[in-house]
């Protein structure tokens, strides 16, 4: 079924794809196996990488994208390097920016809420340039999150 869907009905190509899959020379992504050929299906690709810009509209779109793409079976990663650091001024008012960590928490909540077509939990990743001023707070969230999920 997967090979036939990928070949868009071309039986000869579907046979070739089947041979490649069975021989181990071609391995479609998990979402391809889960979704190819279904009438109501998610995406056929595994991952999406999106950049968040330093404004509320972009942050809101990112949360919506996390929900929508995850719902359709895709893993989603976000680049947060364009966000200003915690405590940075906004419109010349000092100490206004919340930084990257609250955005990460919103994205985590979106991934936790959306499951991938009932097949698996939503999955996401965030990336931050090593020289971003919030890098230490960013790295500390890994330890905090592990502590919350694995109490002593």
Secondary structure, DSSP 8 states (H G I E B T S, - for coil): -HHHHHTTT-HHHHHHHHHHHHHTS----HHHHHHTT-SS---S-SEEEEE--SSHHHHHHHHHHHHHHHHTT-EEEEE-TTS--TT--BTTBTT----HHHHHHHHHHHHHH-EETTTEE--EEEE--TTSTTHHHHHHHHHHHHHHHS--
